[in-house]
Amino acid sequence: MINRFLILSFGEPPPAAEKVIFCDGSGGQHYREGTDLELSHWRPNRTPRNFRADTSTEICFRFLDSPLPGDWTVAVNNHLDVDGILSVYVLVHSHPALAHRREIVEAAVMGDFGGWGSPPAQRLFQGLTQLMNARSAGGVPTQAIYEEAFERIAGLIDGTDPESAAVDASLAPLHQNVRWVEDGTIIRSALGERFSHYVIPSSVVAGDLDRALRVPKFNEVISAAILFWPQARARWDAERMCLVSTESPAGWHYDLWFPGYLWADTENLWTLPGMHHRDGMEAYDLTNSRMLAAVNDLQQQETAAGSWVAANEGSPFYDLLQGSFPLAARFVDREGQPAPSSLVPERVAAAFGAALN
């Protein structure tokens, strides 16, 4: 177990320690090759190959499985999110972390990738996200937020945390999403190994199209602000591209979604061919010729005012789409806002299904 942790903001001096573990992030100019250790899925990545996994939290667990020799006394992080909190927790509170390894990893997946998790993992993700949002809004230092989070992790997992009931209740939108798919209210069709189609009827949209088309922020708390959460789709389609067709009185709106993990340097998950990240994680080049040809083909068939756009350089609204990751493509108006298409869902699904399988 690591003795202590430190939140190191940009420009601050490095910790006074002989051997440092930088987890869920790069040490940047402070990283000392041959002395320090990186345990992260950030790009570019210096994590040793034998420790690599999908989330930084799982990477830290792998380090516990086979720790490198040495006096590793301090874990360093530089930001606030669920995977960051849990990565540090694994290193500095190893014994309780190992007792709940599955739930902790799943909670990190929910935060960083918009993935699915078991009920304890959902409660852990939601409780930590609510905590860090509330404390950040109140100006509490990140180091103190981590410390409070560490005190609550075990109780959130086993349901003994005083706020567990309220946290569970706040997850109602996610549970409703799952019921809609299970009872066929939202129609899901798996159209190949790497592509699924979801159809949201106007009866579900209920006149609130903005909520249906809103793209969640990174590590956003589950709430009624979004109609259909990526975490719900990930229950069935964690490693598939997903087309979401949303019905409104004006017509059908279309969003094509990447798997939420494609920004990270994951080890075991499917990667869309032709998606290449640059030096870091903020921008990527999309050169999948079949997918881009499908977008162009849909544009040729389109008769409504607007454009089919994809997140490839040179496309209209390229920056808007890249900034709305994991959105991969959509039909938009001249301002880049989602617009109703003239095409029926079956035609759009057939175009992307042929391209992505």
C-alpha positions as CSV (number, residue, x, y, z in Angstrom):
1,M,0.0,0.0,0.0
2,I,1.2,3.5,-0.9
3,N,1.7,5.7,2.1
4,R,0.1,8.9,0.8
5,F,-1.3,10.7,-2.3
6,L,-1.0,14.1,-3.8
7,I,-3.1,16.1,-6.2
8,L,-0.5,17.9,-8.3
9,S,-1.9,20.9,-10.2
10,F,-0.2,22.3,-13.3
11,G,2.9,24.3,-12.5
12,E,3.3,23.0,-8.9
13,P,6.7,21.5,-7.9
14,P,7.0,17.7,-7.9
15,P,6.6,15.7,-4.7
16,A,9.6,15.1,-2.5
17,A,9.7,11.4,-2.9
18,E,12.3,8.9,-4.2
19,K,9.8,6.9,-6.3
20,V,6.5,8.3,-7.5
21,I,3.5,6.6,-9.1
22,F,1.6,8.9,-11.5
23,C,-1.9,7.3,-11.8
24,D,-4.7,8.1,-14.3
25,G,-2.6,10.8,-15.9
26,S,0.9,11.7,-17.1
27,G,3.6,13.1,-14.8
28,G,4.5,15.4,-17.7
29,Q,7.8,17.2,-17.0
30,H,7.9,15.8,-13.5
31,Y,8.1,12.2,-14.7
32,R,11.6,10.7,-14.2
33,E,12.3,7.8,-16.6
34,G,13.7,4.8,-14.8
35,T,12.6,6.1,-11.4
36,D,8.9,6.9,-11.5
37,L,6.0,4.8,-12.7
38,E,2.9,5.7,-14.8
39,L,-0.3,3.7,-14.2
40,S,-2.7,5.2,-16.7
41,H,-4.7,4.9,-19.9
42,W,-4.0,8.4,-20.9
43,R,-2.3,9.2,-24.3
44,P,0.6,9.2,-24.8
45,N,1.1,6.3,-22.4
46,R,4.2,5.1,-20.5
47,T,2.5,2.4,-18.5
48,P,4.5,-0.9,-18.6
49,R,2.8,-3.4,-20.9
50,N,2.2,-6.0,-18.2
51,F,0.0,-3.5,-16.2
52,R,-2.0,-2.1,-19.1
53,A,-5.8,-2.5,-19.0
54,D,-8.9,-0.5,-19.9
55,T,-9.4,1.9,-17.0
56,S,-6.6,3.4,-14.9
57,T,-8.4,1.9,-11.9
58,E,-7.9,-1.6,-13.3
59,I,-4.3,-0.8,-14.2
60,C,-3.7,0.0,-10.5
61,F,-5.2,-3.3,-9.5
62,R,-2.8,-5.0,-11.8
63,F,0.0,-3.3,-10.1
64,L,-1.2,-4.7,-6.8
65,D,-1.2,-8.1,-8.4
66,S,2.4,-7.9,-9.3
67,P,4.0,-4.8,-7.7
68,L,7.4,-3.6,-8.9
69,P,10.1,-3.7,-6.2
70,G,10.9,-0.4,-4.6
71,D,9.8,2.1,-2.0
72,W,6.7,3.5,-3.7
73,T,5.6,6.1,-1.2
74,V,3.3,8.5,-3.0
75,A,0.6,8.3,-5.7
76,V,0.0,11.5,-7.8
77,N,-3.0,12.6,-9.7
78,N,-3.8,15.9,-11.4
79,H,-7.6,16.0,-11.9
80,L,-11.0,15.1,-10.4
81,D,-13.2,12.3,-11.9
82,V,-14.4,8.9,-10.7
83,D,-11.6,6.9,-12.4
84,G,-9.0,9.3,-10.9
85,I,-10.5,9.0,-7.4
86,L,-10.7,5.2,-7.6
87,S,-7.2,4.8,-9.1
88,V,-5.7,6.5,-6.1
89,Y,-7.9,4.7,-3.7
90,V,-6.7,1.3,-5.0
91,L,-3.1,2.3,-4.3
92,V,-3.5,4.0,-0.9
93,H,-6.4,1.8,0.5
94,S,-5.4,-1.5,-1.2
95,H,-7.0,-3.9,1.3
96,P,-10.6,-2.6,1.1
97,A,-10.2,-2.0,-2.6
98,L,-9.2,-5.6,-3.3
99,A,-12.3,-6.8,-1.5
100,H,-14.5,-4.9,-3.9
101,R,-12.5,-5.1,-7.1
102,R,-15.3,-5.8,-9.5
103,E,-17.6,-3.0,-8.3
104,I,-14.7,-0.5,-8.2
105,V,-13.6,-1.2,-11.8
106,E,-17.2,-1.1,-13.1
107,A,-17.8,2.3,-11.4
108,A,-14.6,3.6,-13.2
109,V,-16.0,2.3,-16.5
110,M,-19.3,4.1,-15.9
111,G,-17.5,7.4,-15.3
112,D,-14.8,7.3,-17.9
113,F,-16.5,5.4,-20.7
114,G,-20.2,5.8,-20.1
115,G,-20.3,2.0,-19.5
116,W,-22.5,-0.3,-17.6
117,G,-22.1,-1.5,-14.0
118,S,-23.8,-3.7,-11.4
119,P,-26.1,-1.9,-8.9
120,P,-23.3,-1.4,-6.3
121,A,-21.1,0.0,-9.0
122,Q,-23.9,2.3,-10.2
123,R,-24.3,3.6,-6.6
124,L,-20.6,4.1,-6.3
125,F,-20.3,6.0,-9.6
126,Q,-23.3,8.1,-8.8
127,G,-22.4,8.9,-5.2
128,L,-18.9,9.9,-6.0
129,T,-20.0,12.0,-9.0
130,Q,-22.6,13.8,-6.8
131,L,-19.9,14.3,-4.1
132,M,-17.3,15.8,-6.4
133,N,-19.8,18.0,-8.2
134,A,-21.1,19.4,-4.9
135,R,-17.8,19.9,-3.3
136,S,-16.2,21.5,-6.4
137,A,-19.1,23.9,-6.7
138,G,-18.4,24.9,-3.1
139,G,-14.7,25.5,-3.7
140,V,-13.4,22.6,-1.8
141,P,-9.8,21.7,-2.8
142,T,-9.5,18.5,-4.9
143,Q,-7.2,16.9,-2.3
144,A,-9.9,17.2,0.3
145,I,-12.6,15.9,-2.1
146,Y,-10.4,12.8,-2.6
147,E,-10.1,12.3,1.1
148,E,-13.8,12.5,1.7
149,A,-14.5,10.2,-1.2
150,F,-12.1,7.6,0.3
151,E,-14.1,7.6,3.5
152,R,-17.4,6.9,1.6
153,I,-16.4,4.4,-1.0
154,A,-17.0,1.2,1.1
155,G,-20.3,2.4,2.3
156,L,-21.5,3.3,-1.2
157,I,-20.6,-0.1,-2.4
158,D,-22.3,-2.1,0.4
159,G,-25.2,0.4,0.8
160,T,-24.4,1.5,4.4
161,D,-23.5,5.1,3.4
162,P,-26.1,7.5,4.9
163,E,-26.9,8.8,1.4
164,S,-27.3,5.4,-0.3
165,A,-31.0,5.4,-0.5
166,A,-31.0,8.9,-2.0
167,V,-28.3,7.9,-4.5
168,D,-30.2,4.8,-5.5
169,A,-33.3,6.9,-6.1
170,S,-31.4,9.4,-8.3
171,L,-30.5,6.5,-10.6
172,A,-34.2,6.1,-11.6
173,P,-33.6,7.6,-15.1
174,L,-31.0,4.9,-15.9
175,H,-33.3,2.1,-14.7
176,Q,-36.1,3.6,-16.7
177,N,-33.9,3.5,-19.8
178,V,-33.2,-0.2,-19.3
179,R,-36.9,-1.0,-18.8
180,W,-37.8,0.8,-22.0
181,V,-35.4,-1.4,-24.0
182,E,-36.4,-4.6,-22.2
183,D,-40.1,-4.0,-22.8
184,G,-39.7,-2.9,-26.4
185,T,-40.8,0.7,-25.8
186,I,-37.3,1.7,-27.2
187,I,-36.6,-0.8,-30.0
188,R,-33.1,-2.2,-30.0
189,S,-31.8,-4.1,-33.0
190,A,-28.3,-5.7,-33.1
191,L,-27.3,-5.4,-36.7
192,G,-24.0,-7.2,-36.6
193,E,-21.0,-7.6,-34.3
194,R,-20.1,-3.9,-34.2
195,F,-23.4,-2.0,-34.8
196,S,-26.7,-1.7,-33.1
197,H,-29.8,0.5,-33.7
198,Y,-32.1,2.1,-31.2
199,V,-35.4,3.6,-32.2
200,I,-36.9,6.1,-29.7
201,P,-40.6,6.8,-30.6
202,S,-42.2,10.2,-30.1
203,S,-44.3,8.8,-27.2
204,V,-41.0,8.5,-25.2
205,V,-39.6,11.9,-26.4
206,A,-42.9,13.4,-25.2
207,G,-42.2,16.8,-26.7
208,D,-38.8,17.2,-25.0
209,L,-36.5,16.9,-28.0
210,D,-33.7,18.8,-26.5
211,R,-33.3,16.3,-23.7
212,A,-33.5,13.4,-26.2
213,L,-30.7,14.9,-28.3
214,R,-28.4,16.3,-25.7
215,V,-24.9,14.7,-25.5
216,P,-23.8,14.1,-21.9
217,K,-20.6,15.7,-20.6
218,F,-17.7,13.6,-19.5
219,N,-18.4,11.8,-16.2
220,E,-21.8,13.5,-15.9
221,V,-24.1,12.5,-13.1
222,I,-27.1,10.4,-14.1
223,S,-30.2,12.6,-14.1
224,A,-33.4,13.4,-16.0
225,A,-31.4,16.0,-18.0
226,I,-30.8,13.3,-20.7
227,L,-33.5,11.0,-22.0
228,F,-31.4,8.0,-23.0
229,W,-28.1,7.5,-21.3
230,P,-25.0,5.9,-23.0
231,Q,-24.6,3.7,-19.8
232,A,-28.0,2.1,-20.6
233,R,-26.9,1.3,-24.2
234,A,-23.6,-0.1,-22.9
235,R,-25.5,-2.8,-21.0
236,W,-25.9,-4.5,-24.4
237,D,-23.6,-2.6,-26.7
238,A,-20.4,-1.6,-24.9
239,E,-18.2,-2.5,-28.0
240,R,-20.6,-1.5,-30.7
241,M,-21.3,1.7,-32.6
242,C,-24.9,2.7,-31.9
243,L,-27.3,4.6,-34.1
244,V,-30.0,6.3,-32.2
245,S,-33.1,7.3,-34.2
246,T,-35.3,9.8,-32.4
247,E,-38.8,10.6,-33.6
248,S,-40.3,14.0,-33.4
249,P,-43.4,15.7,-35.0
250,A,-41.0,17.2,-37.6
251,G,-39.4,13.9,-38.6
252,W,-36.5,11.6,-37.5
253,H,-33.3,12.8,-35.9
254,Y,-30.2,10.6,-36.1
255,D,-27.1,10.3,-33.9
256,L,-24.3,7.8,-34.5
257,W,-22.3,7.1,-31.3
258,F,-18.8,5.7,-30.8
259,P,-18.2,3.4,-27.9
260,G,-17.4,5.7,-25.0
261,Y,-13.9,4.3,-24.4
262,L,-12.4,5.2,-27.8
263,W,-10.7,8.3,-26.4
264,A,-8.5,6.2,-24.1
265,D,-5.5,3.9,-24.6
266,T,-7.4,0.7,-23.7
267,E,-5.9,-2.7,-23.8
268,N,-8.7,-5.2,-24.5
269,L,-11.5,-3.4,-26.2
270,W,-12.5,-3.1,-29.9
271,T,-11.2,-0.1,-31.7
272,L,-12.9,1.4,-34.8
273,P,-10.5,1.0,-37.8
274,G,-9.4,4.3,-39.1
275,M,-9.6,6.2,-35.9
276,H,-6.2,7.6,-35.0
277,H,-5.5,9.9,-32.0
278,R,-2.9,12.6,-32.3
279,D,-0.4,13.5,-29.5
280,G,-3.0,13.4,-26.8
281,M,-6.7,12.6,-26.3
282,E,-8.4,15.8,-27.3
283,A,-8.4,15.3,-31.1
284,Y,-8.4,12.4,-33.5
285,D,-8.4,11.7,-37.2
286,L,-11.2,9.6,-38.6
287,T,-10.3,7.9,-41.8
288,N,-12.7,4.9,-41.9
289,S,-13.5,5.0,-45.6
290,R,-16.6,2.8,-45.3
291,M,-18.2,4.9,-42.5
292,L,-17.4,8.1,-44.3
293,A,-18.8,6.8,-47.5
294,A,-22.0,5.9,-45.7
295,V,-22.3,9.5,-44.5
296,N,-21.7,10.7,-48.0
297,D,-24.3,8.3,-49.4
298,L,-26.9,9.4,-46.9
299,Q,-26.2,13.0,-47.9
300,Q,-26.9,12.1,-51.6
301,Q,-30.2,10.5,-50.6
302,E,-31.2,13.4,-48.3
303,T,-33.9,15.8,-49.4
304,A,-34.4,17.8,-46.2
305,A,-32.5,21.0,-45.5
306,G,-29.4,20.2,-43.7
307,S,-26.2,18.1,-43.8
308,W,-25.0,14.6,-42.8
309,V,-21.7,15.3,-41.0
310,A,-19.0,13.1,-39.4
311,A,-16.2,13.8,-37.0
312,N,-13.5,13.8,-39.7
313,E,-11.3,16.7,-40.5
314,G,-12.7,18.7,-43.5
315,S,-16.3,17.8,-42.7
316,P,-18.7,20.7,-41.8
317,F,-18.9,21.2,-38.1
318,Y,-15.9,18.9,-37.5
319,D,-14.8,20.8,-34.4
320,L,-18.4,20.7,-33.0
321,L,-18.6,16.9,-33.4
322,Q,-15.1,16.3,-32.0
323,G,-16.0,18.4,-29.0
324,S,-19.1,16.4,-28.5
325,F,-17.4,13.0,-28.2
326,P,-18.6,10.2,-28.2
327,L,-20.9,11.5,-31.0
328,A,-19.5,10.3,-34.3
329,A,-22.0,11.5,-36.9
330,R,-25.4,13.2,-37.1
331,F,-27.8,15.1,-39.3
332,V,-27.6,18.9,-38.6
333,D,-29.0,22.2,-39.9
334,R,-26.8,25.1,-41.2
335,E,-25.9,26.1,-37.6
336,G,-24.7,22.6,-36.8
337,Q,-27.7,21.8,-34.6
338,P,-29.6,18.5,-34.8
339,A,-32.3,18.6,-37.5
340,P,-35.0,16.3,-38.8
341,S,-34.0,14.2,-41.8
342,S,-36.2,13.1,-44.7
343,L,-34.8,9.5,-44.5
344,V,-36.5,6.7,-42.6
345,P,-34.7,4.8,-39.8
346,E,-34.4,1.6,-41.8
347,R,-32.5,3.3,-44.6
348,V,-30.1,5.0,-42.2
349,A,-29.5,1.9,-40.2
350,A,-28.9,-0.1,-43.4
351,A,-26.2,2.4,-44.6
352,F,-24.3,2.4,-41.3
353,G,-24.8,-1.3,-40.7
354,A,-23.2,-2.2,-44.1
355,A,-20.3,0.1,-43.3
356,L,-19.5,-1.0,-39.8
357,N,-19.8,-4.8,-40.0
